[in-house]
């Protein structure tokens, strides 16, 4: 399998313009990232930037370090990736973004291996997020990317490159790459000046080195998130408790098939590897108080919920947290819920759901 890695980079960020050229350890952020990527198991590495003259310095940083450059439309990032594939043919494409300078190439290599072994069209560590935000990697087959480039018309699918693929699990095979700790709330990406300061702090603490692994970086930064964690991706250790809850006749249930404990557990197990079934545990302190499952097909998510009946306020907050998570990854354009008991209707309405044709409750991810 021939692998092409593409880093999308531009200076026109709305929140932190010029961040890819900001100083990190005495060199531009993009140069620091290119240094970190030297162990990456890719046959070709390309920086995909825009044709705008203000991105000439981005191209110069890459070329000075012997990395090839392709230039294309600013907003149509998928078009840029298609151009990179045309010029550097491959069987699989690794999508990287220049706002993730702490990306660990060994994590990316393991995901390339997973793509090879599973023959998946799409592998990511972002839909089921267990790594810190900022270690983002996606591996997509060139075949799937080509189909996306020719067929995608939705703005989100053009701007964010891969949603056309991972929104359609009945058409493309998906796989999730996870690790055992729940670190998805940690933030190492660079969107703001505060984010940039954090990255600079990590690099300075490591003596300016660009070869530190992500766990070494974690040891320097520590776990910084201190907010409440109402939901987290389902883990194997949650399954026994959720299976017991699913058999509880008094549990709150929403959605078709939510009353079938065996089918629910099968879905939870599937969610450990396949992000076409998204599943979150609802947490009440150290207790697993329920789960929310979203079955995705063609950008529509079908909601199922099983939870302790006496914790309606917690369920409402957890549902809103899942909605927030879906806004961040673009997999679901509309979330629908059928078989909603009367006691849960007001809860979903309070979370922004409304009645659609056919009487189903539905919520649009982006307004």
HELIX and SHEET records of a PDB file:
HELIX    1   1 UNK A   19  UNK A   21  5                                   3    
HELIX    2   2 UNK A   29  UNK A   36  1                                   8    
HELIX    3   3 UNK A   37  UNK A   39  5                                   3    
HELIX    4   4 UNK A   53  UNK A   55  5                                   3    
HELIX    5   5 UNK A   56  UNK A   64  1                                   9    
HELIX    6   6 UNK A   77  UNK A   87  1                                  11    
HELIX    7   7 UNK A  105  UNK A  118  1                                  14    
HELIX    8   8 UNK A  142  UNK A  151  1                                  10    
HELIX    9   9 UNK A  155  UNK A  159  1                                   5    
HELIX   10  10 UNK A  163  UNK A  166  1                                   4    
HELIX   11  11 UNK A  193  UNK A  205  1                                  13    
HELIX   12  12 UNK A  214  UNK A  221  1                                   8    
HELIX   13  13 UNK A  236  UNK A  238  5                                   3    
HELIX   14  14 UNK A  239  UNK A  246  1                                   8    
HELIX   15  15 UNK A  261  UNK A  271  1                                  11    
HELIX   16  16 UNK A  312  UNK A  329  1                                  18    
HELIX   17  17 UNK A  342  UNK A  350  1                                   9    
HELIX   18  18 UNK A  357  UNK A  359  5                                   3    
SHEET    1   A 7 UNK A  68  UNK A  72  0                                        
SHEET    2   A 7 UNK A  44  UNK A  50  1                                        
SHEET    3   A 7 UNK A   3  UNK A   8  1                                        
SHEET    4   A 7 UNK A  92  UNK A  97  1                                        
SHEET    5   A 7 UNK A 138  UNK A 141 -1                                        
SHEET    6   A 7 UNK A 122  UNK A 124 -1                                        
SHEET    7   A 7 UNK A 174  UNK A 176  1                                        
SHEET    1   B 2 UNK A  23  UNK A  24  0                                        
SHEET    2   B 2 UNK A  27  UNK A  28 -1                                        
SHEET    1   C 5 UNK A 231  UNK A 233  0                                        
SHEET    2   C 5 UNK A 277  UNK A 284 -1                                        
SHEET    3   C 5 UNK A 287  UNK A 297 -1                                        
SHEET    4   C 5 UNK A 300  UNK A 307 -1                                        
SHEET    5   C 5 UNK A 252  UNK A 254 -1                                        
SHEET    1   D 7 UNK A 231  UNK A 233  0                                        
SHEET    2   D 7 UNK A 277  UNK A 284 -1                                        
SHEET    3   D 7 UNK A 287  UNK A 297 -1                                        
SHEET    4   D 7 UNK A 300  UNK A 307 -1                                        
SHEET    5   D 7 UNK A 334  UNK A 337  1                                        
SHEET    6   D 7 UNK A 361  UNK A 364 -1                                        
SHEET    7   D 7 UNK A 354  UNK A 355 -1                                        
END                                                                             
